[in-house]
Protein backbone atom coordinates (compact mmCIF):
# COMPACT_ATOMS: atom_id res chain seq x y z
CA UNK A 1 0.00 0.00 0.00
CA UNK A 2 1.39 3.40 -0.86
CA UNK A 3 1.18 6.64 1.05
CA UNK A 4 -1.14 7.95 -1.67
CA UNK A 5 -4.18 6.08 -0.39
CA UNK A 6 -7.18 8.15 0.58
CA UNK A 7 -8.58 8.34 4.09
CA UNK A 8 -12.28 8.37 4.88
CA UNK A 9 -12.35 12.17 4.79
CA UNK A 10 -10.73 12.33 1.35
CA UNK A 11 -7.43 13.68 2.69
CA UNK A 12 -4.39 12.34 0.89
CA UNK A 13 -1.80 10.88 3.24
CA UNK A 14 1.12 11.59 0.94
CA UNK A 15 1.49 15.32 1.75
CA UNK A 16 0.92 14.71 5.45
CA UNK A 17 3.58 12.00 5.54
CA UNK A 18 5.97 14.24 3.57
CA UNK A 19 5.44 17.04 6.10
CA UNK A 20 6.22 14.75 9.04
CA UNK A 21 9.30 13.40 7.26
CA UNK A 22 10.48 16.96 6.64
CA UNK A 23 10.13 17.81 10.34
CA UNK A 24 12.26 14.81 11.27
CA UNK A 25 14.92 15.26 8.56
CA UNK A 26 15.24 18.93 9.48
CA UNK A 27 16.78 17.78 12.78
CA UNK A 28 18.01 14.31 11.77
CA UNK A 29 19.03 14.39 8.08
CA UNK A 30 20.22 10.78 8.20
CA UNK A 31 16.74 9.47 9.08
CA UNK A 32 15.26 6.70 6.92
CA UNK A 33 11.52 6.07 6.67
CA UNK A 34 9.10 3.20 6.15
CA UNK A 35 5.38 3.51 5.49
CA UNK A 36 3.23 0.48 6.25
CA UNK A 37 -0.27 -0.58 7.21
CA UNK A 38 -0.77 -1.66 10.82
CA UNK A 39 -3.52 -3.33 12.79
CA UNK A 40 -3.23 -2.09 16.39
CA UNK A 41 -4.66 0.43 15.91
CA UNK A 42 -5.65 -0.05 12.30
CA UNK A 43 -4.15 2.61 10.05
CA UNK A 44 -1.09 3.81 8.22
CA UNK A 45 2.20 3.97 10.08
CA UNK A 46 5.24 6.10 9.38
CA UNK A 47 8.39 4.67 10.94
CA UNK A 48 11.50 6.84 11.27
CA UNK A 49 14.72 4.86 11.66
CA UNK A 50 17.46 6.96 13.21
CA UNK A 51 20.87 6.35 14.75
CA UNK A 52 19.97 7.95 18.09
CA UNK A 53 19.89 6.72 21.66
CA UNK A 54 16.65 8.39 22.80
CA UNK A 55 13.86 8.01 20.24
CA UNK A 56 11.55 10.17 22.38
CA UNK A 57 13.40 13.21 21.00
CA UNK A 58 12.19 12.26 17.52
CA UNK A 59 8.60 11.67 18.61
CA UNK A 60 8.57 15.09 20.27
CA UNK A 61 9.12 16.69 16.84
CA UNK A 62 5.88 15.30 15.36
CA UNK A 63 3.56 14.52 18.25
CA UNK A 64 1.64 17.83 18.31
CA UNK A 65 0.88 18.13 14.57
CA UNK A 66 0.13 14.42 14.33
CA UNK A 67 -2.26 14.54 17.29
CA UNK A 68 -4.09 17.46 15.68
CA UNK A 69 -4.51 15.47 12.46
CA UNK A 70 -5.70 12.39 14.33
CA UNK A 71 -8.27 14.27 16.39
CA UNK A 72 -9.44 17.08 14.11
CA UNK A 73 -9.46 15.19 10.81
CA UNK A 74 -9.81 11.63 12.15
CA UNK A 75 -6.71 10.69 10.20
CA UNK A 76 -5.58 7.10 10.93
CA UNK A 77 -1.86 7.92 10.72
CA UNK A 78 0.59 6.87 13.40
CA UNK A 79 4.28 7.52 13.97
CA UNK A 80 6.94 5.17 15.30
CA UNK A 81 10.57 6.10 15.95
CA UNK A 82 13.07 3.24 15.95
CA UNK A 83 16.78 3.05 16.57
CA UNK A 84 18.87 2.08 13.58
CA UNK A 85 19.98 -1.58 13.57
CA UNK A 86 23.55 -0.39 14.20
CA UNK A 87 22.52 1.60 17.30
CA UNK A 88 20.33 -1.25 18.53
CA UNK A 89 23.25 -3.71 18.35
CA UNK A 90 25.47 -1.35 20.34
CA UNK A 91 23.03 -1.19 23.26
CA UNK A 92 23.77 -3.48 26.22
CA UNK A 93 21.15 -6.12 26.81
CA UNK A 94 19.19 -6.12 30.05
CA UNK A 95 17.94 -8.89 32.25
CA UNK A 96 19.45 -12.31 32.76
CA UNK A 97 21.70 -12.02 29.71
CA UNK A 98 23.57 -9.13 31.34
CA UNK A 99 25.01 -11.43 34.01
CA UNK A 100 24.80 -11.67 37.80
CA UNK A 101 25.17 -7.92 38.39
CA UNK A 102 21.82 -7.33 36.72
CA UNK A 103 20.06 -9.67 39.13
CA UNK A 104 20.50 -7.31 42.11
CA UNK A 105 22.74 -7.05 45.16
CA UNK A 106 24.39 -10.08 46.67
CA UNK A 107 22.68 -11.48 49.77
CA UNK A 108 24.05 -10.44 53.16
CA UNK A 109 25.96 -13.09 55.16
N, C-alpha and C positions, 0 to 999 in steps of 0.2 A: 504494500500500500504506500502510496506517495504522500508527501505533505500537501499535495494539491487537492485532497479530498475535501468535500464540502461538509460543514457541520449542519445541524438541524436548522440553525438560523440563517443559513446561506453564506456565512462568513468563511472565506478561504483561509485555511491554516497556513498556507505557504508564507504570506507576508508576516504573519504573527510569529511563526517559527524563525524567520529571517531576522526579525527585530530582536528576539531573545538571543539568538546567536551573536548578533552584533554587540549586544550589551556584554556578553561574556568575552568575546574576542577583543573588545576594547580594553579589557583588563588582563586577559590571558590569551594572547595571540596564538599560542601553540595549541589551544583547545581543539579537540576533534569532536564531531557530533554524530549521533545516530538517531534516526526517527523510526519508531516502531509502534505497533498497536499492542495495547496491554489490556488485561482483563480485571485488574483489581486496584483501582476502579477501571471500568471499561473506558477506553479513550485512546488518544494519541499521546505518545510519550516522546519527549526530546531528552536525550541523554548527552551530557557534556562529559568528555573524558579528558582529564587534566592531570598533569604531573604536579600535584599539590598535596600537602599533608592534610589540611583541614578543608574538606569540601563544603562546609557550611558557609565559607566566604563566598563561594560561587553561587550558592542558593540565595544568599542575601542580595545579590545583584538583580535577580529576576523575580523574587517572591512577590513584591508589591504589584508590579504590572500584571503578573500572571494571575494573582488572586483577583484583581479587578476583572480580568477577562473571564475567569471561571464563574464569578458571581454575577456580574452585570450582563454578560452575554451568554451565559450558560455554555461556555466553551469547554469541551472535554479534552483539554490539553494539560499535560502534566510534565514536570521537569525533574530530572534525576541527575545529580552530579556524582561522578565516579572517579576514583583515582586511576591513573594510567596503570597498565599492567606492570610497568617498571617500578613505579612507586609502591604498588601493592606488594611486590616481591621483596622490597627493601624493608618493609615494616616487620618488626618482631612479632611472632605469634604469641597469643595469650593462652592461658589455661594450662592444662597438663603438659602440653608439648614444650612449654617454656622451662620445665625442670622443677626441682624441688622448691626453689625460691618463690615460685609463683603460688605455691600451695599455702603459704602463710608462715608465721613464725614457728620456730621449733618449740616443742613442748618443754615446759620447765621441769627440772629434775625433782 
